Amino acid sequence: MTLTSSSPQTDTETAVKRTGTTDPALQAWVQEVAELTQPDRIVWCDGSSREAHELSKELVTSGQLIRLNPEWRPNSFLARTNPKDVARVENRTFICSTEEIDAGPTNNWAEPTAMRSELKGVFAGSMRGRTMYIVPFSMGPLGGPISQLGVEITDSAYVVLNMGIMTRMGEQIITMIEAGDPWVHTVHSVGYPLVDADGVARPDVTWPCNDTKYIVQFPEEREVWSFGSGYGGNALLSKKTFALRIASVMGRDEGWLAEHMLLIKITSPEGGTFHVAAAFPSACGKTNLSMLQPTIPGWKVETIGDDIAWLRKGDDGRLWAINPEAGFFGVAPGTGELTNPTAVSTMWGNTIFTNVALRDDGDVWWEGLTEKAPDHLIDWQGKDWTPASGRPAAHPNSRFTVAAAQCPSIADEWEAVDGVPIDAIVFGGRRATNVPLVAQARSWKHGVFMGATISSEKTAAADGIVGELRRDPFAMLPFCGYNMADYWSHWLKVGKSLGTKAPAIFQVNWFRKGADGGFIWPGFGENARVLEWMVRRMEGDAEAIDTPIGLLPAEDGLNLKGLDLSADALEQLFHIDRTSWLTECDLTEEYFNQFGDRMPPALLAELSSVRYHLKD
């Protein structure tokens, strides 16, 4: 497609547009959904640049996209959503496993038969007056051992354009399905039919959606139904719904892992290469690490993925991983020329922006893009804006969709069919206290304990009690498709299978604060110093101190050359307050108790070990 450079389809191959399939299961499914939703027409998408051009032209004509100034941002567009449709809707996200216990206490569960009846009611006639698009896609390189296929049915051309960037989309996927490859079923409707049951028509709107929303996963059937939202992970069903909620269940059943993790390649000054997967909750520095520009000489970090990783044991006994996505669907605010110049460079063109502000010269802007805001903008709701307006110009969850291949730091092997071997796994949260800058797990079990206890401290009264922990184990709390305790057990099982070839596990915290309330660690490119220590640990060239919470850098073990960091500040970064940690152990026990007898005994043993050593 015009907006992506990773589509498997070419314009030459699409001279004759597909109008169906020879696969009986796919054909029957499409017919069943069409009979339920009653679209005016059905289009089988081919992933071509011609198709993307036609769709974007239609959306510009209808006012649903704004074409940006090609001088500043070639082949790029701005979309503005309904203010009621700006983010994931967790309270309307359901896991419909056969048994409620299999969804666990951290998911919304609904009985599958009853939910299917509800969905049938809202989807009935939901596409009247609209086009139903059949979007075949591959998560991961076509035919790879870790890759999976899917098909999304949608009535949103905006979704089709985004899917063309975020996945490998095209007719070849249909051919693979016809050859017998398994695939995941996903259905999406914005829930805004243009003709009612009596045949009365109404005009379309700039951003069609519905006040009633459903994002429903049927894990046993490998199926997703999404209604009412046209935005983000609610509508791009390759992403959180398939690549995490459904794929996590597939991984449990088939012995692999689907994770909310970035992937990077680190090259040392000596030429050694290491591949790292890292899990960070929202607003914890994930994108910055995935595109990090090291400040220390001789080190290089390259991007493989910024959001999702699928990991599977390879023939050599090691853990191998792919980024199943073909693009980045990133949060715009805070992504800027100072904080993440690589991401800014990636968006030079061929990008869809959603809910950012429009400059007077036809380019885009958002908070954090530049240090100084323009004197005048049109904000994300289409209203005049100046720095004195007293409101954000871009929505806090505004986004950009861009092909990963455009990233200046993309690694050569980012599309390797077999993936890359994982040397280390990193977990990070946002903690002002307690958690040190970096710690290494003593074992795989201890590392799983680290991942299970990832949390961030609430910083505003609106979030709850200031200092209270917001738990986000493995950064998967909104995305794990089954009981979280069973998920931890699965991680322990994978580690046992890997044995001595399992990756090292680390925990980081860039956000520890000093007595003055400011961040102690400078972060951003300086985080390469922490990566350096991890690499030296894996090489066996860096010593560590064993503490009750993990292995910390030995004295002078962290490369601080050229960094203005006092001895007192360094001490604060690694200080372990035993009283605070024992209190945290009590909170962890309370958190674990909600999982009852599903809780893995190995993690309870790790908690007891931490307590014992803190008291010793």
Order of alpha helices (4+ residues) and beta strands (2+ residues): alpha-beta-alpha-beta-beta-beta-alpha-alpha-beta-beta-alpha-beta-alpha-beta-beta-beta-alpha-alpha-beta-beta-beta-alpha-beta-beta-beta-beta-alpha-beta-beta-beta-beta-beta-beta-beta-beta-beta-alpha-beta-beta-alpha-beta-alpha-beta-beta-alpha-alpha-alpha
